């Protein structure tokens, strides 16, 4: 981030807008000193951070300039378009996540570090419309932008935390970093819709990622299948009479787990029990 700030400061010291004048925008103001340029850029970023957090990408540049206490020309000199300003704000926020993730990469409890990081990211993004929008519109093959480097570093940190948690047996092994990023984006958007302070969906997401929540392992139980033959009943769910798959919801009429694939097998089982008891 410091390198990006220095590069912008050097450009502003020359009094020239990066990339030339903004087409259709207001005329540039007089050339500021390097110190003034850095201060103005910091004020614009602070105002944009607050405006985008509250309104997302729809926040108008004019309102951001007014909030920063600078002219519109100053904003355009530092950021030729609103998209450039938006990406700079996102890069700044993601840099904070990256620094925190790197510190957690050496934690004694990899599982707690991973889940704590997810909760932190989702919690902050759910209160920040700009971050929510940035996570939601992330897509492979997108053109590079000001936040591309920060997002790449975020992905690397997340991958490292995930790998350590999986090696420690805290996270299911069939999950990739891209899956987690998609879950974070969706969870942040849903938490935002529920209002601040909820956290319920974040807890559900984390529980779904825990290793003990995997549903693909095979039971060791032996149960009656078909005409009395014994065999293993796996987690897919098999009918106790014919061995066929259970209904999709796998819930019986009384709210208990389903044991039969349909009424016919249920009646057969009932007749068999009646004959046995008789």
C-alpha positions in Angstrom: 0.0 0.0 0.0 2.9 2.3 0.9 4.3 1.9 -2.6 1.0 2.8 -4.2 0.8 5.9 -2.0 4.3 7.0 -2.9 3.7 6.5 -6.7 0.5 8.6 -6.5 2.3 11.3 -4.4 5.1 11.6 -6.9 2.6 11.9 -9.8 0.7 14.6 -8.0 3.8 16.6 -7.2 4.1 17.3 -10.9 0.6 18.8 -10.9 -0.6 16.4 -13.7 -3.6 14.1 -13.3 -2.6 10.4 -13.7 -3.3 9.2 -17.2 -4.1 12.7 -18.5 -7.1 15.0 -18.2 -10.4 13.3 -17.4 -12.6 13.4 -20.5 -15.7 15.4 -19.8 -14.7 16.2 -16.2 -13.9 19.6 -14.7 -10.7 21.3 -15.5 -7.7 20.5 -13.2 -6.8 22.8 -10.4 -3.4 24.4 -9.9 -0.4 22.2 -9.2 -0.2 21.4 -5.5 2.9 20.6 -3.5 3.7 17.0 -2.9 2.7 17.3 0.8 -0.6 19.0 -0.1 -1.2 16.3 -2.8 -0.7 13.5 -0.2 -3.0 15.2 2.3 -5.7 15.9 -0.3 -5.6 12.3 -1.5 -5.9 11.0 2.0 -8.9 13.2 2.6 -10.6 12.1 -0.6 -10.0 8.4 0.3 -11.4 8.9 3.8 -14.5 10.6 2.5 -14.9 8.0 -0.3 -14.5 5.2 2.3 -17.3 6.5 4.4 -19.6 7.3 1.4 -19.1 4.0 -0.4 -19.6 2.1 2.9 -23.0 3.7 3.3 -24.2 3.9 -0.3 -22.0 1.5 -2.3 -20.8 2.3 -5.8 -23.8 4.6 -6.3 -22.3 7.3 -4.1 -21.8 10.4 -6.3 -18.4 11.9 -6.7 -19.6 15.4 -6.1 -20.9 14.4 -2.6 -17.5 12.7 -1.9 -15.6 15.9 -2.9 -17.9 18.0 -0.6 -17.4 15.6 2.2 -13.6 15.7 1.8 -13.7 19.5 1.7 -11.9 19.7 -1.7 -12.9 20.8 -5.2 -14.1 18.3 -7.8 -10.9 18.9 -9.8 -8.8 17.6 -6.9 -10.8 14.4 -6.9 -10.3 14.0 -10.7 -6.6 14.7 -10.4 -6.1 11.8 -8.1 -8.8 9.5 -9.5 -9.8 9.9 -13.1 -13.0 8.0 -12.6 -15.3 6.9 -9.8 -14.4 3.3 -10.6 -10.7 4.2 -9.9 -11.7 5.7 -6.6 -13.9 2.8 -5.7 -11.1 0.3 -6.4 -8.6 2.3 -4.4 -10.9 2.2 -1.4 -11.4 -1.6 -1.8 -7.6 -2.1 -2.1 -7.1 -0.2 1.2 -9.7 -2.3 3.0 -8.4 -5.6 1.6 -4.9 -4.6 2.6 -6.1 -4.6 6.2 -7.5 -8.1 5.8 -4.3 -9.3 4.3 -2.2 -8.0 7.2 -4.5 -9.6 9.7 -4.5 -12.9 7.8 -0.7 -13.0 7.7 -0.5 -12.5 11.4 -3.0 -15.4 11.9 -1.0 -17.7 9.6 1.3 -18.6 12.5 -1.4 -19.0 15.1 -1.1 -22.1 17.4 -4.7 -23.1 16.6 -5.1 -23.1 12.8 -8.8 -23.9 13.0 -9.7 -21.1 15.4 -7.5 -18.7 13.2 -9.3 -19.7 10.0 -12.8 -19.4 11.4 -12.0 -16.2 13.3 -10.7 -14.7 10.1 -13.9 -15.6 8.2 -16.1 -14.1 10.9 -14.0 -10.9 10.8 -14.2 -10.5 7.0 -17.9 -11.3 6.8 -18.7 -9.1 9.7 -16.9 -6.1 8.3 -18.2 -6.6 4.8 -21.8 -7.0 6.0 -21.5 -3.4 7.4 -19.9 -2.0 4.3 -21.8 -1.9 1.0 -18.6 -1.2 -1.0 -16.9 -4.4 0.3 -20.1 -6.4 -0.2 -20.3 -5.2 -3.9 -16.6 -5.9 -4.4 -16.9 -9.5 -3.1 -20.1 -10.2 -5.1 -18.7 -9.0 -8.4 -15.4 -10.9 -8.2 -15.1 -13.0 -11.3 -12.3 -14.9 -13.1 -10.9 -13.1 -16.2 -11.8 -9.6 -15.0 -9.6 -6.9 -16.3 -6.8 -5.8 -13.8 -7.6 -2.8 -11.6 -6.2 -0.8 -8.7 -7.4 -3.5 -6.2 -6.2 -6.5 -8.2 -2.9 -6.9 -6.3 -4.7 -6.7 -2.9 -7.3 -9.2 -3.9 -4.6 -11.6 -5.1 -2.8 -11.3 -1.8 -6.1 -11.8 0.0 -6.7 -15.0 -1.9 -3.1 -16.2 -1.1 -3.6 -15.5 2.6 -7.0 -17.2 2.7 -5.5 -20.3 0.9 -2.7 -20.5 3.5 -5.2 -20.3 6.4 -7.5 -22.9 4.8 -4.6 -25.3 4.1 -3.3 -25.1 7.7 -6.9 -25.6 9.1 -7.4 -28.6 6.8 -4.1 -30.1 7.8 -5.1 -29.7 11.5 -8.3 -31.6 10.8 -10.5 -28.6 11.6 -11.9 -28.0 8.1 -13.3 -30.5 5.7 -10.8 -31.6 3.0 -13.0 -31.2 0.0 -13.2 -27.4 0.2 -11.1 -25.1 -2.0 -10.2 -21.5 -1.4 -12.4 -20.4 -4.3 -15.3 -22.2 -2.6 -14.7 -20.3 0.6 -14.4 -16.9 -1.2 -17.8 -17.6 -2.8 -19.3 -18.4 0.6 -17.9 -15.3 2.1 -19.4 -13.1 -0.7 -22.8 -14.7 -0.3 -22.8 -14.7 3.5 -21.8 -11.1 3.7 -24.6 -10.0 1.4 -27.2 -12.1 3.3 -26.0 -10.8 6.7 -26.2 -7.2 5.4 -29.9 -7.9 4.5 -30.6 -9.2 7.9 -29.2 -6.1 9.6 -26.2 -5.5 11.8 -25.2 -7.8 14.7 -27.0 -10.9 13.4 -24.1 -13.4 12.7 -26.5 -16.3 12.5 -25.7 -17.1 8.8 -22.0 -16.7 9.5 -22.2 -19.3 12.2 -24.1 -21.7 9.8 -21.5 -21.1 7.1 -18.6 -21.9 9.5 -20.4 -25.0 10.8 -20.8 -26.3 7.3 -17.1 -26.0 6.7 -16.1 -27.9 9.9 -14.7 -31.3 9.3 -17.2 -33.1 11.6 -20.0 -31.7 9.4 -19.0 -33.8 6.3 -21.9 -36.0 5.1 -20.1 -38.3 2.7 -18.6 -40.8 5.2 -20.1 -44.3 5.4 -21.7 -45.6 8.5 -20.5 -48.8 10.1 -24.0 -49.8 11.2 -25.5 -53.0 9.8 -29.2 -52.9 9.2 -31.9 -55.1 7.6 -32.1 -54.4 3.8 -34.7 -55.9 1.5 -35.9 -59.4 2.4 -34.0 -59.6 5.7 -30.4 -59.5 4.2 -27.9 -57.6 6.2 -25.8 -54.9 4.7 -24.3 -51.5 5.4 -26.5 -48.4 5.3 -24.6 -45.4 4.0 -25.2 -41.7 4.5 -27.0 -41.5 1.1 -30.0 -43.1 2.8 -31.3 -46.5 1.7 -34.8 -48.0 2.1 -34.8 -50.8 4.7 -37.0 -53.0 2.5 -35.7 -52.7 -1.1 -32.4 -50.9 -0.6 -33.4 -48.1 -2.9 -32.5 -44.4 -2.2 -34.7 -42.6 0.3 -36.7 -39.5 -0.7 -34.8 -36.2 -1.1 -35.8 -34.7 2.2 -35.3 -38.0 4.0 -37.8 -37.0 6.7 -40.8 -39.2 7.7 -44.3 -38.0 8.5 -43.6 -37.9 12.2 -40.5 -35.7 11.7 -38.1 -38.6 12.2 -35.6 -39.8 9.6 -37.3 -41.7 6.8 -36.7 -45.5 6.7 -38.6 -46.5 3.6 -38.7 -45.2 0.0 -42.4 -45.1 -0.2 -45.8 -46.4 1.0 -45.4 -49.8 -0.6 -42.2 -50.7 1.2 -43.6 -49.2 4.4 -46.6 -51.6 4.1 -44.4 -54.6 3.4 -42.4 -53.8 6.5 -45.5 -53.5 8.5 -46.9 -56.9 7.3 -43.5 -58.5 8.0 -43.5 -57.2 11.6 -47.1 -58.4 12.0 -46.2 -61.9 10.8 -43.2 -62.0 13.1 -45.1 -60.9 16.1 -48.0 -63.2 15.3 
